[in-house]
């Protein structure tokens, strides 16, 4: 004897749950810590130049 239609467990749609989580997270905007890091770089031009040089070296460019 087989189970009836209502006795079978319903599969969860993980894709829909993830999509809704991302939608809510994106609607909330950037985290305040991330915003403060972006602002901190713009406030100090010397830090910006130093970061640019570190990235240039990390990418393997010598000139």
C-alpha positions in Angstrom: 0.0 0.0 0.0 1.4 3.4 -0.9 1.1 6.7 0.9 -1.6 9.2 0.0 -0.6 12.5 -1.6 -0.9 14.4 1.6 1.4 12.0 3.5 4.5 12.7 1.4 6.9 15.4 2.8 7.0 18.5 0.6 10.5 19.4 -0.6 11.8 22.7 0.5 12.7 25.2 -2.2 16.1 26.3 -1.0 16.6 28.6 -4.0 13.6 30.6 -3.1 14.6 30.9 0.5 18.1 32.1 -0.5 16.7 34.6 -3.0 14.4 36.1 -0.4 17.3 36.3 2.1 19.4 38.1 -0.4 16.6 40.5 -1.3 16.1 41.5 2.3 19.8 41.8 2.9 20.3 44.0 -0.2 17.4 46.2 0.7 19.0 46.9 4.1 21.9 48.5 2.4 25.6 48.4 3.3 26.7 47.6 6.8 27.9 50.7 8.7 31.4 49.1 9.2 31.8 48.9 5.4 30.7 52.5 4.9 33.2 53.7 7.5 36.0 51.9 5.7 35.1 53.5 2.4 35.0 57.0 4.0 38.2 56.4 5.9 40.2 55.9 2.6 38.8 59.1 1.1 39.6 61.2 4.1 43.3 60.4 4.0 45.0 60.8 0.6 48.3 59.4 1.8 46.6 56.2 2.9 45.0 56.0 -0.5 48.3 56.3 -2.3 49.9 53.7 -0.1 47.1 51.3 -0.7 47.4 51.9 -4.5 51.1 51.0 -4.3 50.5 47.9 -2.3 47.9 46.7 -4.8 50.3 47.5 -7.7 53.0 45.3 -6.1 50.6 42.6 -5.3 49.4 42.4 -8.9 53.0 42.0 -10.0 53.5 45.3 -11.7 56.9 46.9 -11.2 56.4 50.2 -13.1 
